[in-house]
Amino acid sequence: MRRHLHLKTATGTWLQGLDAAVQAWSHTGNKWMLAPLKWPLLRTLAWHVFDYWELRRYRKLYSCDGCNEELD
């Protein structure tokens, strides 16, 4: 669960990755900025960028010799 961002909604549904981030961001004052993430092409690109960011974050926070080999 450390590799990806997870969020549990009020209804008990679990979201992961970009979907979790978008749900969290939807509670801020900048909701209007999230609309482009619903566009198919931009959503696909955003998923790839977010996944890359999550991997880099994970490696930076939890790196150890041999731990990251399985993620490549």
N, C-alpha and C positions, 0 to 999 in steps of 0.2 A: 504494500500500500504506500510505501515511501516513494516509489518510482513515479507514480502519477498523483495528481491532485484529486482528492475525493471530497464529495459534499453530499450530505444526506438532507433531503428536502423535508419540509414540514409534513408531507404526506408519507414519508418513509422511503421514498425512491432515492436510490444512490446514483449520483452523476459522477463522471470521471473526466479528467483532462479539460479540454476547452469548454465543454458543456458545464462543468463545475465552476470554472472561472466566470463564464458568462452569467450563470445564475447568481453568483456572488456579486458580480459587478452590477447586476440589474437592481440591486438595492442601494446603489449610490446615486448621486445627483446627476450622473452623466449617462443615463439610460439611452439617450438618443445616439450615442456613439456605438451602441451595440447593433443597431439595425443592419449595417453592412455585413456583419458576421452571419446573417441569415441568407445572404446572396450566395448561390451555389459555388461559383468560382472562388470568391474571396473566402468562403467558409473552408473549402478544401485547402487553400493556401495557409489560412490561419491555423488549421489543425496541424499541418506539417511544421510550421514555425513554433507553435506551442509545444508540440511533442519534442522538438529539438531542444527547446528551452528547458523542458522538464528533465530531459536526460542530462543536460549540462548541469542543472541545479542539483540533481541527485548525485552525480559524480563529484561535484564540489563539496557537498555536505557529508556524503557517506563513503568517500573513496577509501579504499585500502588495497594493498597489493593482491591481485588475483580476483577481487570482487567484481571488477568492471569487465573482465574478459567475456563473461557470459552475456553482456548487454550489447556487444558489438555484432 
